[in-house]
């Protein structure tokens, strides 16, 4: 959210809070309408306060029009961004979908000889970095610690080379140890 949008939200929240409190006080009889009318008459009687009030109301009207009709410069991009990573350069925009990155990671993991049944999930953080969750089965002769370190290193290299994106973390879950025959039956 842009800073101007945050300011608009805070101003309108305060304004609605004040209006709501005054209305509740009127409804429950804590304050009568004559008191509110008298306070309004005092504000109007003072030219300085009137000028400030008019200026504040004019700013609120402008901010309301901005919020209603010009909600945000990248509202369209926000819908796209949830599907992957939206990159932009002087020539245009590029959306790299999460499925593309998942397929890339799965391809790297399947390329290791001791891995089987690889499933991948990719999460995109707000700073356009990736978190990768890899679930796989390994063969009995695999050295799991060495395999996972090699997988993490290779996946980071390939994703960086192909997409120019940074991976924040790669979490690997070894689902089971299997034999090649068991995997063929599955």
N, C-alpha and C positions, 0 to 999 in steps of 0.2 A: 504494500500500500504506500502510495506517495505521501509525503509530508503534508501537502495541501489537503489531500483527502482525509488524513487523520485530524487535521485542524477542523475541517468541516464537520466531521463526525463528533468531535468533542464539543464544538459550539452548539450544534443542534441537540446534542444530548443534554447539555446544561439548560438550554432554552426549554426543551420538553419537560425536564425535571421541574423547573420553576413553574411552568404553566400547570403541571399536574398537581404540585403541592398547593398552589393557590386555588385551583378548582376543588380539591379535596377539602381545604379549609372552608371554602364557601358552602359546599354541600353539607358538611357536618355542622355548620353554624358557628364555628370557632371565630371566623372573621365574617363580618357582614359586608354586603355589597357597598354600603355607604362608605366604609373605611377604604375600600379599594378605589372607589370613585374620588375620594378626598386625596388619596396618595397620587392618583393620576393627575388631578387638578394642580397639585403642587409641582409635579414634574413639568407640566405644560407651562406653568407660570414662570419658571426659571428658563430664560433663553439659552443659557450655556448648557444646561442639562438637555433641553430640547434639541439643540444642535448635535450634541453627542448621541442622543437617542436616535435621531434621524440618520446619522452616519452609521451607527451600528446596525440599524434596520436595513439600510441600503446595502451594506456589506453582506448581511444575512440573505437578502434577496438574491444578490449576485451569486453567493455561494450555493444557494438552493438551486438556482438555475443551472449552475455548473454541475452540481451533484446529480440532478435529475436528467439533464440532457447530454452531459459530457462526462459520464460516470468514471471513466478511466481510459487512458490512452491505449492500454493493451488488454482490454476485456476479451477480445477475440483470441489473443495469444494464451490467456489463462486456460481456456478450454482445451487448447491444443497441447499445452505444456504438460498436462496430466497424463498424456499418452506417451510421452517420451521427453527428449531434450530438444528444445527449440534453439537453434543457433542462427545468428544473423550476421551478415557482412554487407559490404557496399553493393554487392550484386543481388542480394535477396535473402530469403530465409531458407533454412534447412531443418526439417524435423527428423530426428533419428528416433524411431520408435523403440520402446522397451523390448519388444519382441525381437527386433534386429540385434540388439545387444545381447539378449538372452540366447539367441541362436549362435551368435559369435562365441560366447562363453562356452556353450555346450559343445560346439565344434572343437574348441581348444581342449576341453576336458576329455572328450571322446578320443582325441588323438593320443592320449597317454595309454600305454599298453595295459596297465593294471586297473583301469577304471571301466565300470559298466553301469548301465541304467542311470544316466546323468539327467537330473532335472535342475533347472536354473530359474531363479527369480531375481529380478533387478528392481531396486527402489531408487528413485531419483530424489535427492535432497534439494532443499531450496537454493543451495549455492551451486546447482548443476554438477554436483559430484554424485558418483554412483556408489551404491552399496549392493554387493552381489551375494546371494545366498545360493549355495551349491549343495545339492544332495546327490549322493552317489553310492554305489556299491563297489567294493574293491575285491581283487583276487587275493587268495591266501598268501601268495608270495610277496605282496606289496608291503613296503615299509611306509606305514601310514604318515608318520611325521615328515619324512623326506618327500613323499608324494604330494602332501598338502602344500608344503613350502614351494615345491617346483610348480605345482598348479597355480598357486597364487601369483608367483613371479611371472609365469608365462601369460596368464590371463591379463594381468596389468599391462604387460608389454604389448600384447596383441590389441587390446582395446585402445590403448594410447596411440599405437601406430595407425590403426584403421579409422578411429573416430575422433582422435585428438581430445578425448575426454579422460578425466582423472577418476580413478576408483579409490574411494575412501577406505573401504574394507571389503574383504572377501571372506565370508563365513562358510566353512565347509562342514557338512554333516555327513559322516560315514554311516549310511543306513544299515549296511550289513557286509559281511564277508561272504563271497559267493564263489562258486566254481564256474568255469565256462559252460558246463553241461546244465547247471541250474538256470542260468540266464537264458539258454536256448529254449527251455520249457516255458519260461515266462513270456 
